Amino acid sequence: MAGTGGKGTDGRQARWDRHNLVRRQHILDAALDVLEEVGPGVEVKVQEVAVAAGLSRTVVYRHFDDRADLDGAVRERIVEQIRDEVQPVVSLDGTPLDIVKRIIAAYVGWAAAHPALHRFAEQEPPNGGGSHMEAAIAQIAQQIEDLFSMAVQVLGVRLDDDDRQSLDPLVFGMVGAVFTAVRRWMGRAVREPAAPAFVERLSEAIFHQIAGLAATRGVVLERDVPVEVLLADAFDEPAPSGTPAMSTDDEGEQ
């Protein structure tokens, strides 16, 4: 009998935990809705979140320690959206410029569609700890660094210890530069240039940084040559039919 009672208690606790989790997520969804409704930079009160969630302010605080805890959870939910938007497009498909543009376009597109959420996520927490946006930058930078490392290995590029140790801060710096540029662009009273033109120019700038670093290690990244051609060339394999061949200096002089 005692064992049965224990299982019943565990079952009730599990159901209660699920209930609390669902309600917590519901509150966070309501907070995001309110932020989107009031617009960038407008302070949102907990009471407004409670009303949007159909709950009392007291019930909201049963699921969060204080306002800072609620704000932190909201920011974490926002950066999850950013990661969900950006991480799936981080791949070696297309040309080097295509890859850069695809990643930047995903982030700029999300930010332009959700300016209030973007503004809220980039705010520093009151306790002085690292921001959730910084954590998102680090995670995306790590994924891109892994992509670079794989390409370097496949292409047979020789890196010394200093090169390898520099890769992390260099990639983090480039990703951080994109976030900073987008933040500056998003903060303008009139968001100009338009998103497609901004993505084009920011992508060009980042591509040239990458191409410049690659050139110092003997790798020529031509903006319009698919990465699969570079990889095929590294293995001396024929490129897929219909794919433009890489140009060389000798060919240009003919």
Stockholm file with secondary structure:
# STOCKHOLM 1.0

chainA/1-254         MAGTGGKGTDGRQARWDRHNLVRRQHILDAALDVLEEVGPGVEVKVQEVAVAAGLSRTVVYRHFDDRADLDGAVRERIVEQIRDEVQPVVSLDGTPLDIVKRIIAAYVGWAAAHPALHRFAEQEPPNGGGSHMEAAIAQIAQQIEDLFSMAVQVLGVRLDDDDRQSLDPLVFGMVGAVFTAVRRWMGRAVREPAAPAFVERLSEAIFHQIAGLAATRGVVLERDVPVEVLLADAFDEPAPSGTPAMSTDDEGEQ
#=GR chainA/1-254 SS CHHHHHHHHHHHHHHHHHHHHHHHHHHHHHHHHHHHHHCTTCCCCHHHHHHHHTSCHHHHHHSSSSHHHHHHHHHHHHHHHHHHHHGGGCSSCSCHHHHHHHHHHHHHHHHHHCHHHHHHHHSCCTTCCCCHHHHHHHHHHHHHHHHHHHHHHHHTCCCCHHHHHHHHHHHHHHHHHHHHHHHHHHTSSSCCSCHHHHHHHHHHHHHHHHHHHHHTTTCCCCTTSCHHHHHHHHTTCCCCTTCCCCCCHHHHHC
#=GC SS_cons         CHHHHHHHHHHHHHHHHHHHHHHHHHHHHHHHHHHHHHCTTCCCCHHHHHHHHTSCHHHHHHSSSSHHHHHHHHHHHHHHHHHHHHGGGCSSCSCHHHHHHHHHHHHHHHHHHCHHHHHHHHSCCTTCCCCHHHHHHHHHHHHHHHHHHHHHHHHTCCCCHHHHHHHHHHHHHHHHHHHHHHHHHHTSSSCCSCHHHHHHHHHHHHHHHHHHHHHTTTCCCCTTSCHHHHHHHHTTCCCCTTCCCCCCHHHHHC
//
